[in-house]
Amino acid sequence: MQFSKEHFQKHKFTYEMLALACYFGINATINATTVLMEEARKESASFQVWEPFAWEYSSALATLFIFPLIAGFMRKYPWDWQTTKSSIGRYIAAAITYGASHILLMVAMRELVYLLSASDYQFSVSFQHFMFEFLYELRKDVWSFCFFVAMIGVYRYIVAQWLGDAQSISNKADKPIDCQQTESLANILLVKKLGKEFLIKTKNIEWVEACGNYSNLHIDNEIYPMRTTMSDFILKSRHYGLIRVHRSFAVNVSRVHFIESLASGDAEIVMRSGQKIRLSRRYKSDFETLIASH
């Protein structure tokens, strides 16, 4: 298997979760062994050897379960410096929600582990003790949330610079806007890649490939990823002659060289560049209709 940008795009979520699992797993192991080593300095241990691992791994698993929700929250409600007050309020609420959810999941998993071990786990012994323990955990979780937000922001910036990210340029304003917010794609797309900005013409797109949450735009042997689904992209670019021909592919009909029928009932589209793309029977009728109109 050769690692490439396209491979990363298709398996991006898997790679991200594996990296997070490794990070939280290693961190939990270090914390658990640290507790054991510190306890070993005493004459007698106040807990069993497995307990620190139950404490730390339950916290790590709870964080791992919630982490995708934090990423989704940041995507839906990105930090806006134009409305700082509302952003601060929104993120404080999210931090507290994360903390409460993390504590609930963590305690539930610990209760289960102790139950299976025929032991008793007590998060608190009284309401006053509960509030103390809850605030103790909450303050750590709020700080962790701030770290996660910063980490996700930096990670997304690095990935966007590495992959490149095409955006539609509004005809009514100078700033780039997201493809999801426009009725149709502009004539020119802005691509930010490796610290540089490229301008590409939408009509010059030869073919498009779906890669997870991205649509890879192929132009003159160059690939420009755009953060949008294939369905949404085609909906906004059909008047440029782009049409879906397969679940994972779309082509520009003006760049088609010829079509070759296959025994399976599908067909193979050969582009002027020599690129071959499968034409699925499901999309054959729409493709032929668009070809006839050109």
WOJO-V442935 format. One record per residue. N is the residue number from 1. RES is the residue in one small letter. SS is DSSP state (@ for helix, = for strand, . for the rest). PSI is psi in whole degrees, -180 to 180 (999 if undefined). Layout:
# WOJO-V442935
n = <N	N>
res = <RES	RES>
ss = <SS	SS>
psi = <PSI	PSI>
This chain:
# WOJO-V442935
n = <1	2	3	4	5	6	7	8	9	10	11	12	13	14	15	16	17	18	19	20	21	22	23	24	25	26	27	28	29	30	31	32	33	34	35	36	37	38	39	40	41	42	43	44	45	46	47	48	49	50	51	52	53	54	55	56	57	58	59	60	61	62	63	64	65	66	67	68	69	70	71	72	73	74	75	76	77	78	79	80	81	82	83	84	85	86	87	88	89	90	91	92	93	94	95	96	97	98	99	100	101	102	103	104	105	106	107	108	109	110	111	112	113	114	115	116	117	118	119	120	121	122	123	124	125	126	127	128	129	130	131	132	133	134	135	136	137	138	139	140	141	142	143	144	145	146	147	148	149	150	151	152	153	154	155	156	157	158	159	160	161	162	163	164	165	166	167	168	169	170	171	172	173	174	175	176	177	178	179	180	181	182	183	184	185	186	187	188	189	190	191	192	193	194	195	196	197	198	199	200	201	202	203	204	205	206	207	208	209	210	211	212	213	214	215	216	217	218	219	220	221	222	223	224	225	226	227	228	229	230	231	232	233	234	235	236	237	238	239	240	241	242	243	244	245	246	247	248	249	250	251	252	253	254	255	256	257	258	259	260	261	262	263	264	265	266	267	268	269	270	271	272	273	274	275	276	277	278	279	280	281	282	283	284	285	286	287	288	289	290	291	292	293	294>
res = <m	q	f	s	k	e	h	f	q	k	h	k	f	t	y	e	m	l	a	l	a	c	y	f	g	i	n	a	t	i	n	a	t	t	v	l	m	e	e	a	r	k	e	s	a	s	f	q	v	w	e	p	f	a	w	e	y	s	s	a	l	a	t	l	f	i	f	p	l	i	a	g	f	m	r	k	y	p	w	d	w	q	t	t	k	s	s	i	g	r	y	i	a	a	a	i	t	y	g	a	s	h	i	l	l	m	v	a	m	r	e	l	v	y	l	l	s	a	s	d	y	q	f	s	v	s	f	q	h	f	m	f	e	f	l	y	e	l	r	k	d	v	w	s	f	c	f	f	v	a	m	i	g	v	y	r	y	i	v	a	q	w	l	g	d	a	q	s	i	s	n	k	a	d	k	p	i	d	c	q	q	t	e	s	l	a	n	i	l	l	v	k	k	l	g	k	e	f	l	i	k	t	k	n	i	e	w	v	e	a	c	g	n	y	s	n	l	h	i	d	n	e	i	y	p	m	r	t	t	m	s	d	f	i	l	k	s	r	h	y	g	l	i	r	v	h	r	s	f	a	v	n	v	s	r	v	h	f	i	e	s	l	a	s	g	d	a	e	i	v	m	r	s	g	q	k	i	r	l	s	r	r	y	k	s	d	f	e	t	l	i	a	s	h>
ss = <.	.	.	.	@	@	@	@	@	@	.	@	@	@	@	@	@	@	@	@	@	@	@	@	@	@	@	@	@	@	@	@	@	@	@	@	@	@	@	@	.	.	.	.	.	.	.	.	.	.	@	@	@	@	@	@	@	@	@	@	@	@	@	@	@	@	@	@	@	@	@	@	@	@	@	@	.	.	.	.	@	@	@	@	@	@	@	@	@	@	@	@	@	@	@	@	@	@	@	@	@	@	@	@	@	@	@	@	@	@	@	@	@	@	@	@	.	.	.	.	.	.	.	.	.	.	@	@	@	@	@	@	@	@	@	@	@	@	@	@	@	@	@	@	@	@	@	@	@	@	@	@	@	@	@	@	@	@	@	@	@	@	@	.	=	=	=	=	=	.	.	.	.	.	.	=	=	.	@	@	@	.	.	.	.	.	.	=	=	=	=	=	=	.	.	=	=	=	=	=	=	@	@	@	.	.	=	=	=	=	=	.	.	=	=	=	=	=	=	.	.	=	=	=	=	=	.	.	.	@	@	@	@	@	@	@	@	@	@	@	.	=	=	=	.	.	.	.	=	=	=	=	@	@	@	=	=	=	=	=	=	.	.	.	.	.	=	=	=	=	=	.	.	.	.	=	=	=	=	.	@	@	@	@	@	@	@	@	@	@	@	@	@	.>
psi = <127	126	130	173	-40	-41	-42	-42	-42	-31	28	-47	-40	-46	-41	-45	-35	-43	-43	-41	-41	-45	-52	-35	-47	-43	-42	-40	-43	-44	-42	-45	-31	-43	-43	-43	-38	-37	-30	-20	-21	164	-35	141	143	4	167	161	-36	-19	-45	-33	-37	-42	-50	-42	-32	-40	-42	-44	-41	-43	-42	-38	-38	-23	-44	-29	-35	-44	-41	-39	-44	-32	-37	-35	71	151	129	113	-13	-27	66	-43	-46	-35	-43	-47	-43	-43	-31	-44	-41	-39	-43	-40	-43	-46	-47	-41	-42	-44	-44	-49	-43	-48	-40	-43	-38	-41	-41	-45	-44	-35	-44	-24	9	37	175	126	130	113	-33	162	-9	168	-41	-42	-38	-46	-38	-48	-39	-47	-35	-46	-38	-41	-36	-40	-37	-42	-38	-40	-43	-41	-43	-41	-45	-41	-44	-42	-46	-43	-45	-36	-45	-45	-41	-38	-37	-49	-34	150	109	139	149	140	121	140	-15	-11	160	-24	149	146	158	146	-33	-18	0	153	-33	160	146	169	-30	137	142	126	120	120	123	43	3	160	128	143	124	147	131	-36	-15	-3	126	-52	163	140	131	130	88	-124	6	159	118	120	122	119	117	53	8	150	128	103	144	130	86	154	159	-43	-45	-39	-47	-37	-34	0	8	-35	-5	6	10	130	145	133	-5	163	-30	-1	153	153	160	115	-26	-12	5	131	-57	169	135	122	148	159	-26	-12	-18	-177	166	124	129	118	166	-25	-9	-9	133	132	135	133	110	147	-31	-33	5	-42	-47	-38	-45	-36	-43	-38	-42	-28	-11	999>
